[in-house]
Amino acid sequence: MKLIDPADVDASWVMSKQEMDSEEISYILDDIGVELQKQNPFVDDTIDLTWFVVIVWAAISTGILVVFNPPLFLISPALVLAGLCLASIYNGYRTAPSPAFDENMEHLKHLILARLSALHAVIGKRYFQPGISLLSKGKKQIINDFFAQMLNSSEDKGPVLTYWFGLSSSDIERIDFNIGDEQVKSIQDALECHPIITASGWKISISQDSNGPRVELRNEQSDFRIDVQSTMIHSPSSIKDTSENLADALRTSLLGLEP
């Protein structure tokens, strides 16, 4: 089991969405952490076995030296010992990062759940549906991203806002606004002076496609990469501040959508 950047898979993988609540997302991330943690005992067992062989070989070669004293055995134990030590060092170097994976998954879980919780608090009793985006190929399946759809379940019922965590290196943390042309300027006016834009490095992106206007509030300062462990680690205060800032920007956006 390993962490894969969704941007690294080819176009033959099929994307799908699965709705679930925050608690189920927490369980999934916990399960991933448990599976990663299971790899750690293998590392320890390999090292223990290597040193056991070293001790046994040293005992046998010493006994042979005492009894037979052949010249060949004067140097072979040292050569074997050196080889086994090198093998042990290499194995430790190759596998050293793996014990941190399960710890970093805790950081990732806290980061995702903090975002979802802050946004849900703003939406209140209105429609709020978290979920995961999946990529599948045969029996293989990877998580592409985490999201939360807000306000309405479809555009036919009104504006739809979708938060994306930006798990893939080809994506970025953002809120997508699926709104009408007449609401674009309202969102832009509501957010352009917000601290999340002026002080936190987020930006408003406005474009047009066949389905109408596409408005995004994008975290351009994000350095997160699923394949770089250090980017999963943020201080609790930083996560709290950013989540609250994003939630306030969402609250301001909703005011801009009101007639």
N, C-alpha and C positions, 0 to 999 in steps of 0.2 A: 504494500500500500504506500502511495506517495501523493504529495500535493502537486497538482498539475495546473499550470496557467491555461485557462480556457482558450486564450488566444493562440496557443501552440497546436491545437487540433485542426484538422483540415475540414473542408466544406462537406464531407460525407457524413459528419455527425449531425443528428437531427435534434433541433431545439424544441423543448416543451416547457410548460409552466405547471407547477403544482401548488395549489393554495394550501396554506396551513397556518396555524396560529403561532405566536411567538414561543410558546412553550414547546411546540413540536420542533421548531427551528433549534431551540436550545438542546433538545434531546439529540437531534442529528449531529450537532457540533460536539456534544459530549461523546457520542458513539465514535466519531472520527478521532477524538482525542484518546479514547480507550484503545482503539485499534493501533494508533501510533505508539502508544505506551507499551503495547505488547511486544514491540520490536526491541525494546531496551534489554529485557532479560537475555535475548539471544547474544547481544554484544558481550554482556558480562560472562555468559557461559562459554563463549569462544575464548575469551581471555583466560578464564580459569582453566579451561582444557589445555591451552597452550602452556601455561606455567606448570600444570601437572605433568605434561610430557617432559618439560625441562627437568623437573625434580627427579622423575623416574629414570630418565636417561643419565643424569649425573650420578645417581646411585648405582646403576648397572655398570657404567663405565668405570667408576671408582673401584667397584668390586673386581672387575676384570683386570684393572691395573694392579691391584694388590696381589691377585692370584697368579696372573700370567705375565704381566709387565711387558707386553709386546710394544715395539716402538710406534706402530701405527696409532695406538690409542693414546699416545702422549699428546697429540694435537687434535684428534678428531672430536673429543668432547667439547673443546673450546670452539671449534668450527660449528658444530651442531648447535651449541648454546647461542653463539652469535646469530646464526640463521633464525633460530626460534625467537630470539629477542627482536630481531628486525621484523619478523612476521607479526609479532604481537604489537609492535609500535605502529606498523603500517595499518593493521586492522583497527587499532584505536584511532588513528588519524582519519581513516576512511569513514568510520561510523560515529565519530565524536559529535557531529551536529544533531544526530537523531534524537537524543534524549530531550532536546529543547522543543521539539515539535509539539508534544502534548501540552507543554506549558504555554506555548504561543497560541495554541488553539483556544485556551482560556481567555487570553487577551482578545483574540478575534471575536469570540462569542460575546464578551462584555461590550465590545465596540458596536457590534451589529445590534444587540438587544437594546443598548442605550439609545441608539438612533431610532429604532422602532418605537420604543416606549415614549420618547419625547414627542415624536410626530403623532402618535396615537392620542396623547394627552391633549393636543391641540384639536384634533378632529372630533374628539368626544364621542357622542352617540351617532354621528354620521358614519357613512360607509367607510370601513377601514379593513383591508384584507391583505395581510402579509403572505409571502410565499417564496418559493425558490424557482429559479430557471435552471433547467437541466439540459445537458447535451448527452445524447445516447447514440451508441453504435453497436449493434448486436446485443450482447449481454453486458457490455461495458457502459458505465454511466458516470458522469462527473457533474459537479455543481458548477453552473455557469455564473450565477449571480443570486443575490437576495433582493427582494423587492417588497413594496407595499403599495397597493392601489387604494386611492382615497377618493372620497366624495360620492362617486357613482361607479357601478359595476360595468358600465359601458357608456360610450359616447352618446348613444341614443337617448340616454336618461339625463344628460347634462355634462358639465365639465368633468374630466377625469385627470387626476393628478397621480403620477406614479413615481415613487422614490426608488432609486436603484443604488445599491451599495457600491458597485463598480469593482467586482471581484477580479475580472479579467484585466490584464495590462492594456488591452485595446479599448477598454471602457473607462469611465470615471464616475465618481460619486456625483449624483445629480437628482434633481426633481424634474420630470417631464410634465409640461402643462399641455394637455389636449383640450384646447379651447377654441372658441370662434374668433374670427378676424376682429370683431368689435371689442374683444376683451384683451387683445395683445397689448395695446397701449396702456390699459389700466394696470396690467401686471408690471409692465416696464416702469411706469410712473411710481407704482407702489414700492418697488424694490430698489430703484436706482440709488436712493440715499440711505438704504438700510446698512447697518454696520457689517453685515455679512458680505456686502459688496465693497464698502469703503475701507474696511479694516481687516477682513479675514481672507481676502484673496478669491472669493467666489465671483463668478461672472454670469451675466445673463447672455444667452445665445439665442438669436431669433433667426429662423430660416423658413423656407417654404417648400413643401413637397406636394405630391398629388392629392394628399388627404387634407391639405390646408396648412395653416401656420404651425410651426414647431418651435415652442419656447422651452428653453432649458435653463435651470439654475444649476451651474456646474462648479464643483469644487476643484478649481484649477491648481490649488496648492497641494492637493493630495499626492503623496508619494507611495501609496499602498501598492504592493505587488504580492500576490499569493505565493510566488516562488522565492521571495526574499523575506526571510523570517523576521529580520529586524524591523521591517515596516509594519508588522502586526502590533508592535508594542507602543502604546501611548500611555501617558500618565492618566490616572483617574480624573484629575482636575481638567486636563486637556480634553478628554472625552466628554466630560460633563459640560464644559464651556461651549464646545463646538456643537454638541447636540442641542443645548438650550438655544444657541444662536440660530441654528437651522430651524428649530421649532418656532421661534419668534418670526423668522422670515416666512415660514408657512402661514402663520397667523396673519401677517401683513398681506400676504398674497390673497388669502381668503377675503379680506376686507376689500381688496381690489376687484374681486370677482362679484361682489355684491352689486345688485342693480341700483 
